Amino acid sequence: MFQVNCAVCHGAVGRGDGPLKEALAMARYAIPLADLTGSGPTVAKADGEVYWVITKGFAGAYSLPVERFVMPAFGKLLTPTERWAVVHYLRSLQGQ
């Protein structure tokens, strides 16, 4: 699930260095792509919060302006089981 849906932005091992990094940096998005490894912001978040961000997208999860954040919602693209699989994979990247 991660390689197909997330790696294009977050990179193959979640460091925020995926193939779209440069294109997004040159577009209207100035916010760096999140590093999802042990040094990134998801480490301190509960599994349910990470699941919610995957489901609703970053802006949707935190009621922020959609035009300012690039993380899309995957709630309609991935089943609940698939979204939980992504959460568990992220935790494996973080050594948890």
N, C-alpha and C positions, 0 to 999 in steps of 0.2 A: 504494500500500500504506500509506504513512504517513498520508495524509488519512483513510482509512477506519478504520485500526486504532489510530493513535497520537494523532492531533490532538485527539481528544475530551478527552484529559488534558494532552498536551504543547503544544497549540495549533497553529494552522495553520503557523507557522514555527518551532515547537519551543522556544518560550520558557518552557514550563511554565505557560501561561496559558489552557489549554483550557476549554471549557464546564463540565467537571466539577470544576474547581479549587475553587470555593466549596462545592459539595456534599461533596466529600471532606474539605475543611478542617473542615466542621461535623460530619462523621461521626467515626469513631474514629481516623482517620488524621491525625496532627499533622505528619507529615513533608511538606515542600513537594514539589510535583511537579518533577522535574528539568528544568532548562533544558538543552536539547540543542544549543544554538548554540555559537559559539566561546568563550563564557565559562562553559560548563557542564562537568560532570564527565566526560562521555564523550570530551572532546577528548584527554585524557591516556591513555585506554584504547586498547589495540590493537583492530583490527577484529574479531578473533576473540573477544575478551572482550565486546564490544558484541553480537555475534551470539549469544553464549552467554546473555547477560542477556535478550535478546529471546526466545530459545528456552525458557529455564527460568524466566523471571521473575526479579526482583531477589533475592528471598529464596532461591529455588531455586539460583540461580547462585552464591551466596556461603554457602550452608548456614546461613541466618538464619531466625528464627521467621517463618513465613508470615503470621501475624496482625499483624505490625508493619509490613509493607510492602505497598503497593498495586499495584506493577508486576506484572501477571499474566504467566504463561507463554504464549507464542504458538506453541510447538512443534507443537501439534496443530491450530492454526488456519491457520498459514502454511507453505507449502512451504519447503524450504531456499533455493531460488532467490528466493522472495519475501522471506525474512528477510534475505538478502544485499542485496536491492534496498533494503530499509529502511536497512541499514548504509551503503550508498553514498549514499543520499539524505541521511542525517544528516551525512555528511562534506561533502556539497555545501552544507548549511546552515552548516557550520563554515568554509567557504571552503577546504577541503582538496581 
